[in-house]
Amino acid sequence: MEYDYLLVGAGLFNAVFAYLAAEDRKKCLVVEKRSHIGGNLYTEKVEGINVHKYGAHIFHTKNKDIWDLMNRFCEFNHFVNSPLARYKDELIKSIHVKWQIIQLWNTKVPEEALKKIESQRLKKQTAFNFEEQALKLVGHDIYVKLLKGYTEKQWGKQATELPMFLIDRIPLRFTFNNNYFEDPYQGIPIGGYNQIFEACFRKADVLLNTDYFKNTDLQKKADKLIFTGMIDQFYNYCYGNLEYRSLYFEEEVLDIENFQGNAVVNYIDKETPFTRIIEHKHFEFGKQSKTVITKEYPVAWQNEMEPYYPINTTKNNELYNRYVALSKRNAQIYFGGRLGAYKYYDMDKTVKASIQLYHEINNYQP
Ligand code: FAD
């Protein structure tokens, strides 16, 4: 065989896989239907600013080995994600959309906030949907202001129709620390994410603008196939369609230096149609004279759209498991990444899953 691996998709999962394969002296052919490598981490320079083309991406992890691995490919800055929230006309500075609540009622010390929550919690043994679970966990005010509108917008459904799994646990943090992630390692690659992919795919052959489904013959060139697209599409939807949520991005260049003073501002009321505005220059502390912003609109997924988020309801997970069972019939084909595993993986989890798969197949670890 000409190649050891045919890698479908040039996103993070396959980038790490290709890197390990190259270290292990194995040959990879990569096919990517987009016109660039990088998957959803792809950044493009606009007015000298690295624009995150598929949504804000902030690398964060608790895992030092993964952090060290990523640092082989690029240098990270010390960006810390501290999003602000807009609720109608109000700018909420030190309330975190999910975790940080101490200022909601102008309380002065954590204990007052805690008491307020206790007094509002829904006292019910079993919750049956997102709304009930949220009310059980955080009570009325936080739920209505910080969670309800944003969540309904994000998923395009009423909170009473949404499953509980979206909100199993809300780790409340009673501090003024606005760092969204609690991970010790966090940052943005100085100069954008693309350099990670250039480094990882350096020794692989890459075919861009190439949809695997129109070029399935390429499979004959490699021993094994690693597929990071939609698993239901791979099997021609034989058991039915999995559900996804999509996004629509509206990008604007503004002739001003600073639009919102922060990389991410979440719009948590239901009336505003977008969920957040990203101002890209702030990821890298940019001083350019112009600025680029992106509004992010959640939309229902339909064929041909980008499937950004798997919707892990019980029904979808069961359907996914049937596809996995089907995949076990062919020992040369593996599924990975966000779409192949049908899981919302943060970047560090994607990296970890890729290392694990490489190790499983090859008994090799970096
Ligand atoms: P992808 O990046 O989706 O790559 C898959 C690639 O496969 C794509 O390039 C696609 O074009 C290609 N492909 C699919 N089908 C075919 C086909 N038939 N033929 C050829 N090519 C194909 N994680 C964090 O840690 N921090 C964040 O701040 C963060 N923000 C996020 C924001 C958004 C809006 C989203 C959607 C995700 C975010 N993530 C974040 C998660 C992160 O994007 C993923 O962990 C990571 O991109 C997963 O990499 P992947 O390789 O599995 O998938």
Boltz pocket constraint, residues with backbone or C-beta under 6 A from the ligand:
constraints:
  - pocket:
      binder: B
      contacts: [[A, 8], [A, 9], [A, 10], [A, 11], [A, 12], [A, 13], [A, 14], [A, 31], [A, 32], [A, 33], [A, 34], [A, 36], [A, 38], [A, 39], [A, 40], [A, 41], [A, 54], [A, 55], [A, 56], [A, 57], [A, 58], [A, 59], [A, 60], [A, 210], [A, 211], [A, 212], [A, 213], [A, 228], [A, 229], [A, 230], [A, 247], [A, 308], [A, 309], [A, 336], [A, 337], [A, 338], [A, 339], [A, 345], [A, 346], [A, 347], [A, 348], [A, 350]]
      max_distance: 6.0
